Amino acid sequence: MIVNIAICELWFVILFGVIVLPTFPDVPWRLLLGVGLLTNGVLPVVFYPWSKTFWMALELLFHWDPEDDVA
């Protein structure tokens, strides 16, 4: 779940920078709010299977027990 939150927050920071920096004096706040809400609501649901796989890979990387690999 933390991977989903991290990816979602990273996406929002990139989106914020791409929209706010070029249009600074007249920022389209409604567009930013709409796109941000939509992507922050949809992205975690779409990314969940990959997030779960990535989290399990990190878990095995940090807590790997060589005795479990008995052939």
KOLVOBA-481688 format. One record per atom (N, C-alpha, C, O): atom name; residue in one letter; x, y, z. Coordinates in pm, 1 decimal, decimal comma. Layout:
! residues N
CA/A/X/Y/Z
...
This chain:
! residues 71
N/M/81,3/-119,1/0,0
CA/M/0,0/0,0/0,0
C/M/86,3/126,5/0,0
O/M/49,4/226,6/-61,4
N/I/198,9/122,4/67,2
CA/I/284,6/240,5/71,2
C/I/342,3/271,0/-66,7
O/I/369,5/386,6/-99,0
N/V/360,7/167,6/-147,3
CA/V/410,8/190,4/-283,1
C/V/306,1/266,2/-363,6
O/V/340,1/356,7/-439,7
N/N/179,6/230,1/-347,5
CA/N/71,8/302,4/-415,8
C/N/68,7/448,9/-375,1
O/N/56,1/536,9/-460,3
N/I/80,1/475,3/-246,6
CA/I/76,1/613,0/-198,0
C/I/197,3/691,1/-249,8
O/I/184,5/806,3/-291,3
N/A/314,1/628,0/-247,2
CA/A/435,2/696,4/-295,1
C/A/425,8/728,8/-443,3
O/A/460,5/839,7/-483,9
N/I/380,2/635,5/-524,4
CA/I/365,4/659,6/-668,7
C/I/262,0/767,7/-694,3
O/I/282,1/854,1/-779,7
N/C/152,4/763,7/-621,6
CA/C/46,8/862,8/-639,3
C/C/95,8/1002,7/-601,4
O/C/67,9/1099,5/-672,1
N/E/167,5/1013,4/-492,1
CA/E/220,3/1143,5/-450,4
C/E/327,7/1193,7/-547,0
O/E/332,6/1312,7/-578,2
N/L/411,8/1104,9/-593,3
CA/L/513,4/1142,8/-692,2
C/L/447,0/1193,0/-819,9
O/L/489,7/1293,5/-876,7
N/W/344,0/1124,5/-864,8
CA/W/271,2/1168,1/-983,8
C/W/211,4/1307,3/-962,7
O/W/216,8/1391,1/-1052,7
N/F/154,6/1332,2/-844,7
CA/F/94,6/1462,3/-820,8
C/F/199,3/1573,3/-818,1
O/F/173,4/1683,0/-867,6
N/V/315,8/1547,2/-761,9
CA/V/422,6/1647,6/-760,8
C/V/466,7/1679,9/-903,2
O/V/487,1/1796,5/-937,2
N/I/481,4/1577,1/-986,4
CA/I/518,6/1599,3/-1126,9
C/I/409,1/1677,5/-1198,6
O/I/437,5/1773,3/-1270,5
N/L/284,3/1636,4/-1178,9
CA/L/170,9/1704,8/-1241,1
C/L/164,0/1850,3/-1196,0
O/L/142,6/1939,7/-1277,9
N/F/181,8/1874,1/-1067,5
CA/F/178,4/2009,4/-1012,5
C/F/286,5/2095,8/-1076,5
O/F/260,9/2209,7/-1115,6
N/G/407,4/2040,8/-1087,0
CA/G/517,3/2115,2/-1148,4
C/G/493,4/2144,4/-1295,1
O/G/523,0/2254,0/-1342,8
N/V/440,1/2046,8/-1366,8
CA/V/417,3/2064,0/-1510,7
C/V/306,9/2166,4/-1537,2
O/V/313,4/2239,3/-1636,2
N/I/207,0/2172,9/-1451,4
CA/I/97,3/2267,1/-1475,1
C/I/126,8/2404,1/-1413,8
O/I/98,9/2506,1/-1477,0
N/V/181,4/2409,1/-1294,6
CA/V/197,2/2537,5/-1225,1
C/V/314,9/2618,6/-1278,0
O/V/300,5/2738,9/-1300,2
N/L/428,6/2557,6/-1298,4
CA/L/547,7/2634,6/-1337,6
C/L/531,8/2710,3/-1469,6
O/L/567,0/2828,2/-1474,5
N/P/481,1/2649,5/-1576,0
CA/P/468,3/2727,3/-1700,8
C/P/357,5/2832,8/-1697,8
O/P/363,8/2931,5/-1771,0
N/T/256,1/2812,0/-1613,4
CA/T/141,4/2903,7/-1612,9
C/T/131,6/2980,8/-1482,3
O/T/21,0/3007,4/-1435,2
N/F/244,7/3017,3/-1422,5
CA/F/243,5/3067,7/-1284,7
C/F/151,9/3185,5/-1256,6
O/F/72,9/3174,9/-1162,7
N/P/154,8/3295,5/-1328,0
CA/P/66,2/3405,0/-1282,9
C/P/-81,6/3367,8/-1289,8
O/P/-159,8/3407,0/-1203,2
N/D/-119,5/3293,0/-1391,6
CA/D/-261,0/3255,7/-1409,1
C/D/-273,8/3103,5/-1407,1
O/D/-297,5/3041,7/-1510,9
N/V/-258,4/3044,4/-1291,5
CA/V/-263,2/2898,0/-1278,4
C/V/-407,2/2850,9/-1292,4
O/V/-496,2/2904,5/-1226,4
N/P/-431,5/2751,5/-1377,2
CA/P/-567,1/2696,0/-1389,7
C/P/-596,3/2600,4/-1273,4
O/P/-580,9/2479,0/-1286,7
N/W/-638,6/2656,5/-1159,3
CA/W/-655,7/2576,2/-1038,3
C/W/-764,7/2471,3/-1052,8
O/W/-752,3/2361,7/-998,0
N/R/-870,1/2502,3/-1124,8
CA/R/-978,4/2404,3/-1143,5
C/R/-929,8/2285,0/-1224,8
O/R/-964,7/2171,0/-1194,4
N/L/-850,1/2310,1/-1327,1
CA/L/-793,3/2200,7/-1406,1
C/L/-700,5/2115,3/-1320,2
O/L/-706,4/1992,4/-1324,7
N/L/-615,7/2180,1/-1242,9
CA/L/-523,7/2108,4/-1155,3
C/L/-600,5/2026,2/-1051,8
O/L/-565,3/1911,2/-1025,7
N/L/-704,2/2084,0/-993,3
CA/L/-785,0/2012,8/-895,8
C/L/-855,5/1893,4/-958,9
O/L/-855,9/1784,4/-901,8
N/G/-914,8/1912,9/-1075,7
CA/G/-986,6/1804,2/-1142,9
C/G/-895,5/1690,0/-1183,6
O/G/-924,6/1573,3/-1157,3
N/V/-785,0/1724,4/-1247,9
CA/V/-691,5/1620,2/-1291,7
C/V/-628,0/1552,9/-1170,8
O/V/-609,9/1431,1/-1170,5
N/G/-594,2/1629,6/-1068,8
CA/G/-534,6/1572,4/-947,9
C/G/-629,3/1477,4/-876,6
O/G/-588,6/1368,0/-837,6
N/L/-754,1/1516,6/-858,9
CA/L/-851,5/1428,5/-794,2
C/L/-877,1/1303,0/-875,3
O/L/-886,2/1193,4/-820,0
N/L/-888,7/1318,7/-1005,4
CA/L/-914,8/1203,2/-1090,8
C/L/-798,5/1104,6/-1088,2
O/L/-818,7/984,6/-1069,4
N/T/-677,8/1154,6/-1106,9
CA/T/-563,7/1063,7/-1111,0
C/T/-530,8/1007,2/-973,7
O/T/-489,8/891,5/-964,2
N/N/-547,4/1085,2/-866,6
CA/N/-521,1/1032,8/-733,0
C/N/-627,6/932,5/-689,6
O/N/-604,0/853,1/-598,6
N/G/-742,6/935,1/-752,4
CA/G/-845,2/835,1/-723,3
C/G/-830,9/709,5/-806,5
O/G/-858,5/599,6/-758,5
N/V/-787,8/724,7/-931,4
CA/V/-781,4/610,9/-1023,2
C/V/-645,3/540,8/-1018,8
O/V/-639,0/418,2/-1026,8
N/L/-538,3/616,2/-1006,4
CA/L/-403,9/558,8/-1013,2
C/L/-378,2/448,3/-910,3
O/L/-323,4/344,7/-948,0
N/P/-414,4/464,3/-782,7
CA/P/-389,1/354,6/-688,7
C/P/-464,7/227,0/-721,9
O/P/-413,6/117,3/-699,3
N/V/-584,5/239,7/-774,8
CA/V/-663,3/121,4/-809,5
C/V/-600,9/49,6/-929,0
O/V/-591,5/-73,2/-930,1
N/V/-558,5/125,5/-1028,7
CA/V/-498,3/66,1/-1148,7
C/V/-361,0/8,4/-1117,7
O/V/-325,3/-97,2/-1170,0
N/F/-284,1/75,3/-1034,3
CA/F/-146,9/34,9/-1005,6
C/F/-137,3/-72,9/-897,8
O/F/-27,7/-122,9/-872,6
N/Y/-248,0/-110,6/-833,0
CA/Y/-244,3/-201,8/-719,4
C/Y/-175,7/-335,7/-747,9
O/Y/-92,5/-376,5/-666,8
N/P/-204,5/-406,8/-856,9
CA/P/-136,9/-536,8/-877,8
C/P/14,4/-523,2/-887,4
O/P/86,6/-605,5/-831,1
N/W/63,7/-423,1/-956,2
CA/W/207,8/-403,2/-967,9
C/W/267,6/-358,1/-835,0
O/W/380,6/-393,4/-801,4
N/S/191,0/-280,4/-760,8
CA/S/236,4/-234,6/-630,6
C/S/253,2/-352,8/-534,9
O/S/352,0/-360,1/-461,8
N/K/159,0/-443,0/-535,4
CA/K/165,7/-561,2/-449,3
C/K/285,3/-648,1/-487,1
O/K/355,6/-698,1/-399,3
N/T/308,9/-666,3/-615,4
CA/T/422,6/-745,0/-662,5
C/T/553,9/-679,3/-622,6
O/T/645,3/-747,0/-575,4
N/F/564,2/-549,3/-641,1
CA/F/685,7/-476,6/-605,3
C/F/709,9/-482,9/-454,8
O/F/823,9/-498,6/-411,0
N/W/603,9/-470,6/-375,6
CA/W/618,2/-477,3/-230,6
C/W/666,9/-616,0/-187,2
O/W/751,8/-625,8/-98,7
N/M/615,6/-721,4/-246,7
CA/M/659,9/-856,6/-211,4
C/M/804,9/-878,8/-253,4
O/M/879,1/-948,0/-183,7
N/A/845,9/-821,6/-365,3
CA/A/985,9/-831,2/-406,8
C/A/1076,8/-761,2/-306,0
O/A/1183,3/-813,1/-272,6
N/L/1036,4/-645,3/-257,7
CA/L/1115,0/-576,2/-154,8
C/L/1117,8/-655,6/-24,6
O/L/1220,5/-661,5/43,0
N/E/1006,7/-715,6/9,7
CA/E/1000,8/-796,8/131,2
C/E/1098,1/-914,7/122,3
O/E/1169,6/-943,8/218,2
N/L/1100,5/-981,7/8,1
CA/L/1193,6/-1093,2/-9,5
C/L/1338,3/-1045,8/-14,3
O/L/1428,2/-1116,7/31,0
N/L/1361,2/-928,3/-68,2
CA/L/1496,7/-874,4/-74,5
C/L/1550,9/-846,0/64,7
O/L/1667,0/-875,5/93,2
N/F/1468,8/-789,6/150,9
CA/F/1515,5/-751,4/283,4
C/F/1505,4/-863,0/386,7
O/F/1580,2/-862,3/484,5
N/H/1416,1/-957,7/367,8
CA/H/1396,5/-1064,9/465,5
C/H/1413,8/-1202,3/402,3
O/H/1335,6/-1293,6/429,1
N/W/1513,7/-1217,0/320,5
CA/W/1536,3/-1343,9/252,2
C/W/1608,7/-1439,1/345,9
O/W/1707,2/-1401,7/409,6
N/D/1560,1/-1561,4/354,3
CA/D/1620,5/-1663,5/436,6
C/D/1677,6/-1771,8/344,7
O/D/1600,9/-1840,4/277,2
N/P/1809,7/-1789,0/340,2
CA/P/1868,1/-1886,7/248,8
C/P/1827,1/-2030,1/279,6
O/P/1832,6/-2115,6/191,3
N/E/1786,6/-2057,7/401,2
CA/E/1744,0/-2194,4/435,4
C/E/1611,1/-2230,8/375,1
O/E/1575,6/-2348,6/372,0
N/D/1535,8/-2133,2/326,6
CA/D/1408,3/-2162,1/259,6
C/D/1431,4/-2213,0/118,7
O/D/1339,4/-2268,4/58,4
N/D/1550,5/-2196,4/64,3
CA/D/1581,1/-2237,9/-73,2
C/D/1642,2/-2377,4/-78,5
O/D/1741,1/-2398,1/-148,8
N/V/1587,3/-2470,7/-8,1
CA/V/1638,8/-2607,2/-10,4
C/V/1584,2/-2675,1/-135,3
O/V/1463,1/-2684,0/-155,4
N/A/1675,6/-2722,3/-217,8
CA/A/1633,2/-2784,3/-344,1
C/A/1611,8/-2931,4/-329,8
O/A/1575,9/-2998,3/-426,7
